[in-house]
Amino acid sequence: MGRIAVRVQPRASRDEIAGEREGVLAVRVKAPPVDGRANEAVRRLVAKRVGVPPSRVRVVRGESARDKLLEIEGRDSDELRRALAPGD
């Protein structure tokens, strides 16, 4: 099980992994930060890039903040960094 820190920008023009800044993955999602929709969009985007079902991606810290800690079952932290690297 791996963990990765993300900073989320809701209401972006598109869903994307925008890169990494200071060890934190920048994620942009179209969904607004209302009723957990941005969190769900982040979970789905990360799951797709990593190759796991969205049910295996969980927000463990920062549920209502831009800075979040995600936990992904079935992948270690090194695999996550490679799968979520910009340009892939």
VMD Tcl script that builds the backbone (N, CA, C; Angstrom):
set m [mol new atoms 264]
animate dup $m
set s [atomselect $m all]
$s set {name element resname resid chain x y z} {
  {N N MET 1 A 0.841 -1.167 0.000}
  {CA C MET 1 A 0.000 0.000 0.000}
  {C C MET 1 A 0.893 1.239 0.000}
  {N N GLY 2 A 0.611 2.141 -0.932}
  {CA C GLY 2 A 1.417 3.348 -1.030}
  {C C GLY 2 A 0.608 4.585 -0.701}
  {N N ARG 3 A 1.327 5.617 -0.338}
  {CA C ARG 3 A 0.701 6.905 -0.038}
  {C C ARG 3 A 1.371 7.984 -0.858}
  {N N ILE 4 A 0.574 8.968 -1.250}
  {CA C ILE 4 A 1.122 10.083 -2.018}
  {C C ILE 4 A 0.391 11.367 -1.632}
  {N N ALA 5 A 1.159 12.446 -1.496}
  {CA C ALA 5 A 0.592 13.751 -1.166}
  {C C ALA 5 A 0.191 14.456 -2.457}
  {N N VAL 6 A -0.993 15.076 -2.456}
  {CA C VAL 6 A -1.470 15.812 -3.626}
  {C C VAL 6 A -1.985 17.185 -3.199}
  {N N ARG 7 A -1.905 18.123 -4.120}
  {CA C ARG 7 A -2.535 19.441 -3.949}
  {C C ARG 7 A -3.538 19.563 -5.083}
  {N N VAL 8 A -4.786 19.790 -4.738}
  {CA C VAL 8 A -5.873 19.767 -5.704}
  {C C VAL 8 A -6.299 21.173 -6.089}
  {N N GLN 9 A -6.499 21.365 -7.400}
  {CA C GLN 9 A -7.088 22.601 -7.913}
  {C C GLN 9 A -8.441 22.236 -8.505}
  {N N PRO 10 A -9.531 22.510 -7.785}
  {CA C PRO 10 A -10.862 22.227 -8.314}
  {C C PRO 10 A -11.276 23.279 -9.343}
  {N N ARG 11 A -12.324 22.976 -10.078}
  {CA C ARG 11 A -12.880 23.871 -11.102}
  {C C ARG 11 A -11.856 24.252 -12.158}
  {N N ALA 12 A -10.982 23.334 -12.517}
  {CA C ALA 12 A -9.995 23.561 -13.577}
  {C C ALA 12 A -10.667 23.339 -14.932}
  {N N SER 13 A -9.970 23.674 -15.988}
  {CA C SER 13 A -10.540 23.504 -17.327}
  {C C SER 13 A -10.552 22.043 -17.770}
  {N N ARG 14 A -9.711 21.214 -17.139}
  {CA C ARG 14 A -9.693 19.783 -17.465}
  {C C ARG 14 A -9.111 18.983 -16.302}
  {N N ASP 15 A -9.357 17.692 -16.330}
  {CA C ASP 15 A -8.786 16.788 -15.327}
  {C C ASP 15 A -7.386 16.400 -15.782}
  {N N GLU 16 A -6.389 16.625 -14.930}
  {CA C GLU 16 A -5.019 16.278 -15.301}
  {C C GLU 16 A -4.101 16.237 -14.095}
  {N N ILE 17 A -3.005 15.480 -14.275}
  {CA C ILE 17 A -1.890 15.508 -13.337}
  {C C ILE 17 A -0.978 16.599 -13.883}
  {N N ALA 18 A -0.807 17.680 -13.132}
  {CA C ALA 18 A -0.120 18.860 -13.650}
  {C C ALA 18 A 1.366 18.904 -13.328}
  {N N GLY 19 A 1.869 17.916 -12.618}
  {CA C GLY 19 A 3.288 17.908 -12.285}
  {C C GLY 19 A 3.499 17.738 -10.799}
  {N N GLU 20 A 4.715 18.010 -10.387}
  {CA C GLU 20 A 5.070 17.857 -8.981}
  {C C GLU 20 A 5.814 19.098 -8.530}
  {N N ARG 21 A 5.419 19.610 -7.372}
  {CA C ARG 21 A 6.084 20.775 -6.798}
  {C C ARG 21 A 6.405 20.482 -5.345}
  {N N GLU 22 A 7.678 20.584 -5.006}
  {CA C GLU 22 A 8.137 20.370 -3.637}
  {C C GLU 22 A 7.667 19.038 -3.062}
  {N N GLY 23 A 7.703 17.988 -3.886}
  {CA C GLY 23 A 7.339 16.650 -3.436}
  {C C GLY 23 A 5.856 16.371 -3.364}
  {N N VAL 24 A 5.036 17.319 -3.816}
  {CA C VAL 24 A 3.585 17.157 -3.781}
  {C C VAL 24 A 3.062 17.144 -5.215}
  {N N LEU 25 A 2.226 16.175 -5.521}
  {CA C LEU 25 A 1.661 16.038 -6.854}
  {C C LEU 25 A 0.560 17.068 -7.058}
  {N N ALA 26 A 0.637 17.850 -8.128}
  {CA C ALA 26 A -0.394 18.840 -8.448}
  {C C ALA 26 A -1.443 18.177 -9.335}
  {N N VAL 27 A -2.692 18.202 -8.886}
  {CA C VAL 27 A -3.786 17.566 -9.610}
  {C C VAL 27 A -4.864 18.613 -9.875}
  {N N ARG 28 A -5.304 18.702 -11.126}
  {CA C ARG 28 A -6.391 19.618 -11.487}
  {C C ARG 28 A -7.603 18.796 -11.884}
  {N N VAL 29 A -8.762 19.197 -11.366}
  {CA C VAL 29 A -10.008 18.513 -11.716}
  {C C VAL 29 A -11.083 19.540 -12.057}
  {N N LYS 30 A -11.979 19.175 -12.964}
  {CA C LYS 30 A -13.068 20.058 -13.374}
  {C C LYS 30 A -14.131 20.187 -12.289}
  {N N ALA 31 A -14.278 19.197 -11.470}
  {CA C ALA 31 A -15.342 19.164 -10.466}
  {C C ALA 31 A -15.170 20.270 -9.425}
  {N N PRO 32 A -16.286 20.812 -8.948}
  {CA C PRO 32 A -16.215 21.815 -7.878}
  {C C PRO 32 A -16.010 21.141 -6.520}
  {N N PRO 33 A -15.514 21.892 -5.545}
  {CA C PRO 33 A -15.295 21.314 -4.213}
  {C C PRO 33 A -16.587 21.307 -3.386}
  {N N VAL 34 A -17.610 20.673 -3.914}
  {CA C VAL 34 A -18.925 20.648 -3.274}
  {C C VAL 34 A -19.375 19.197 -3.140}
  {N N ASP 35 A -19.840 18.837 -1.947}
  {CA C ASP 35 A -20.386 17.491 -1.707}
  {C C ASP 35 A -19.417 16.368 -2.081}
  {N N GLY 36 A -18.117 16.599 -1.933}
  {CA C GLY 36 A -17.136 15.559 -2.205}
  {C C GLY 36 A -16.869 15.277 -3.669}
  {N N ARG 37 A -17.415 16.118 -4.566}
  {CA C ARG 37 A -17.240 15.851 -6.002}
  {C C ARG 37 A -15.793 15.991 -6.460}
  {N N ALA 38 A -15.064 16.972 -5.935}
  {CA C ALA 38 A -13.653 17.118 -6.313}
  {C C ALA 38 A -12.836 15.932 -5.801}
  {N N ASN 39 A -13.108 15.476 -4.584}
  {CA C ASN 39 A -12.401 14.310 -4.048}
  {C C ASN 39 A -12.655 13.084 -4.915}
  {N N GLU 40 A -13.893 12.888 -5.326}
  {CA C GLU 40 A -14.227 11.739 -6.175}
  {C C GLU 40 A -13.511 11.831 -7.521}
  {N N ALA 41 A -13.442 13.031 -8.085}
  {CA C ALA 41 A -12.737 13.220 -9.358}
  {C C ALA 41 A -11.251 12.917 -9.209}
  {N N VAL 42 A -10.654 13.331 -8.095}
  {CA C VAL 42 A -9.240 13.044 -7.836}
  {C C VAL 42 A -9.036 11.539 -7.709}
  {N N ARG 43 A -9.897 10.874 -6.953}
  {CA C ARG 43 A -9.787 9.420 -6.769}
  {C C ARG 43 A -9.852 8.708 -8.121}
  {N N ARG 44 A -10.793 9.100 -8.962}
  {CA C ARG 44 A -10.955 8.443 -10.268}
  {C C ARG 44 A -9.759 8.701 -11.193}
  {N N LEU 45 A -9.273 9.939 -11.203}
  {CA C LEU 45 A -8.133 10.282 -12.058}
  {C C LEU 45 A -6.881 9.519 -11.632}
  {N N VAL 46 A -6.596 9.510 -10.335}
  {CA C VAL 46 A -5.411 8.812 -9.834}
  {C C VAL 46 A -5.550 7.305 -10.073}
  {N N ALA 47 A -6.722 6.759 -9.816}
  {CA C ALA 47 A -6.947 5.322 -10.029}
  {C C ALA 47 A -6.700 4.936 -11.478}
  {N N LYS 48 A -7.193 5.744 -12.397}
  {CA C LYS 48 A -7.012 5.454 -13.825}
  {C C LYS 48 A -5.531 5.466 -14.203}
  {N N ARG 49 A -4.800 6.481 -13.728}
  {CA C ARG 49 A -3.375 6.579 -14.056}
  {C C ARG 49 A -2.555 5.455 -13.443}
  {N N VAL 50 A -2.941 5.009 -12.256}
  {CA C VAL 50 A -2.184 3.983 -11.547}
  {C C VAL 50 A -2.602 2.578 -11.984}
  {N N GLY 51 A -3.815 2.453 -12.517}
  {CA C GLY 51 A -4.282 1.149 -12.984}
  {C C GLY 51 A -4.955 0.310 -11.916}
  {N N VAL 52 A -5.689 0.973 -11.028}
  {CA C VAL 52 A -6.440 0.269 -9.996}
  {C C VAL 52 A -7.879 0.789 -10.017}
  {N N PRO 53 A -8.827 0.047 -9.450}
  {CA C PRO 53 A -10.195 0.561 -9.359}
  {C C PRO 53 A -10.254 1.754 -8.405}
  {N N PRO 54 A -11.156 2.712 -8.645}
  {CA C PRO 54 A -11.271 3.874 -7.753}
  {C C PRO 54 A -11.540 3.501 -6.299}
  {N N SER 55 A -12.134 2.353 -6.064}
  {CA C SER 55 A -12.413 1.930 -4.690}
  {C C SER 55 A -11.135 1.653 -3.900}
  {N N ARG 56 A -10.007 1.511 -4.582}
  {CA C ARG 56 A -8.724 1.263 -3.906}
  {C C ARG 56 A -7.953 2.546 -3.605}
  {N N VAL 57 A -8.525 3.689 -3.971}
  {CA C VAL 57 A -7.899 4.981 -3.693}
  {C C VAL 57 A -8.727 5.657 -2.605}
  {N N ARG 58 A -8.051 6.076 -1.546}
  {CA C ARG 58 A -8.762 6.632 -0.390}
  {C C ARG 58 A -8.070 7.906 0.072}
  {N N VAL 59 A -8.856 8.916 0.405}
  {CA C VAL 59 A -8.327 10.145 1.000}
  {C C VAL 59 A -8.184 9.886 2.493}
  {N N VAL 60 A -6.943 9.855 2.987}
  {CA C VAL 60 A -6.721 9.579 4.407}
  {C C VAL 60 A -6.509 10.847 5.232}
  {N N ARG 61 A -6.205 11.945 4.553}
  {CA C ARG 61 A -6.048 13.221 5.242}
  {C C ARG 61 A -6.380 14.347 4.267}
  {N N GLY 62 A -7.100 15.357 4.748}
  {CA C GLY 62 A -7.396 16.520 3.919}
  {C C GLY 62 A -8.693 16.423 3.149}
  {N N GLU 63 A -9.660 15.729 3.695}
  {CA C GLU 63 A -10.947 15.533 3.024}
  {C C GLU 63 A -11.556 16.851 2.526}
  {N N SER 64 A -11.428 17.922 3.317}
  {CA C SER 64 A -12.029 19.197 2.927}
  {C C SER 64 A -10.976 20.275 2.647}
  {N N ALA 65 A -9.743 19.860 2.357}
  {CA C ALA 65 A -8.654 20.800 2.083}
  {C C ALA 65 A -8.078 20.552 0.689}
  {N N ARG 66 A -7.329 21.504 0.198}
  {CA C ARG 66 A -6.661 21.313 -1.107}
  {C C ARG 66 A -5.513 20.323 -0.999}
  {N N ASP 67 A -4.819 20.339 0.133}
  {CA C ASP 67 A -3.708 19.415 0.348}
  {C C ASP 67 A -4.248 18.132 0.952}
  {N N LYS 68 A -3.990 17.017 0.277}
  {CA C LYS 68 A -4.542 15.728 0.683}
  {C C LYS 68 A -3.445 14.672 0.715}
  {N N LEU 69 A -3.700 13.630 1.452}
  {CA C LEU 69 A -2.853 12.457 1.437}
  {C C LEU 69 A -3.723 11.309 0.955}
  {N N LEU 70 A -3.309 10.693 -0.162}
  {CA C LEU 70 A -4.048 9.574 -0.726}
  {C C LEU 70 A -3.342 8.271 -0.400}
  {N N GLU 71 A -4.127 7.246 -0.159}
  {CA C GLU 71 A -3.605 5.897 0.072}
  {C C GLU 71 A -4.158 5.012 -1.038}
  {N N ILE 72 A -3.260 4.292 -1.712}
  {CA C ILE 72 A -3.647 3.448 -2.839}
  {C C ILE 72 A -3.277 2.009 -2.519}
  {N N GLU 73 A -4.272 1.157 -2.473}
  {CA C GLU 73 A -4.056 -0.265 -2.221}
  {C C GLU 73 A -3.517 -0.929 -3.487}
  {N N GLY 74 A -2.582 -1.841 -3.298}
  {CA C GLY 74 A -2.065 -2.612 -4.418}
  {C C GLY 74 A -0.859 -2.013 -5.109}
  {N N ARG 75 A -0.392 -0.862 -4.673}
  {CA C ARG 75 A 0.796 -0.229 -5.255}
  {C C ARG 75 A 1.646 0.326 -4.127}
  {N N ASP 76 A 2.979 0.271 -4.300}
  {CA C ASP 76 A 3.839 0.903 -3.301}
  {C C ASP 76 A 4.161 2.329 -3.748}
  {N N SER 77 A 4.798 3.092 -2.899}
  {CA C SER 77 A 5.053 4.508 -3.173}
  {C C SER 77 A 5.914 4.727 -4.417}
  {N N ASP 78 A 6.902 3.858 -4.651}
  {CA C ASP 78 A 7.746 3.994 -5.847}
  {C C ASP 78 A 6.942 3.762 -7.115}
  {N N GLU 79 A 6.075 2.759 -7.125}
  {CA C GLU 79 A 5.217 2.496 -8.284}
  {C C GLU 79 A 4.292 3.683 -8.551}
  {N N LEU 80 A 3.794 4.279 -7.490}
  {CA C LEU 80 A 2.905 5.427 -7.637}
  {C C LEU 80 A 3.627 6.592 -8.276}
  {N N ARG 81 A 4.821 6.899 -7.794}
  {CA C ARG 81 A 5.584 8.017 -8.364}
  {C C ARG 81 A 5.845 7.813 -9.866}
  {N N ARG 82 A 6.198 6.582 -10.245}
  {CA C ARG 82 A 6.444 6.304 -11.660}
  {C C ARG 82 A 5.157 6.442 -12.485}
  {N N ALA 83 A 4.061 5.883 -11.997}
  {CA C ALA 83 A 2.805 5.909 -12.735}
  {C C ALA 83 A 2.226 7.310 -12.842}
  {N N LEU 84 A 2.482 8.150 -11.860}
  {CA C LEU 84 A 1.908 9.495 -11.841}
  {C C LEU 84 A 2.876 10.573 -12.296}
  {N N ALA 85 A 4.031 10.175 -12.791}
  {CA C ALA 85 A 5.018 11.136 -13.267}
  {C C ALA 85 A 4.447 11.928 -14.445}
  {N N PRO 86 A 4.705 13.235 -14.499}
  {CA C PRO 86 A 4.221 14.049 -15.616}
  {C C PRO 86 A 4.760 13.542 -16.942}
  {N N GLY 87 A 3.939 13.670 -17.949}
  {CA C GLY 87 A 4.358 13.261 -19.281}
  {C C GLY 87 A 3.964 11.851 -19.635}
  {N N ASP 88 A 3.433 11.098 -18.704}
  {CA C ASP 88 A 3.007 9.731 -18.990}
  {C C ASP 88 A 1.584 9.723 -19.494}
}
mol reanalyze $m
mol bondsrecalc $m
mol representation Tube
mol addrep $m
